[in-house]
């Protein structure tokens, strides 16, 4: 689970970024549901229930730094 599992460091993302979790439109999504593949290009597909406030965009930037380099392998088993 993207927000619930401790897959980055030892803290779940919903604990590290509680405000982003609160406004996420995909609170119970698995990792593969947050990924976006365009041809062979990888990106994260985070969706929100509303537009972010300026201070939330700074928190999103911090989240994206945590996600940097954490790419999923297409058509690979989740482990």
Helices and strands as residue ranges (DSSP letters): H 13-16, H 18-23, H 31-34, E 35-38, E 41-44, H 54-67
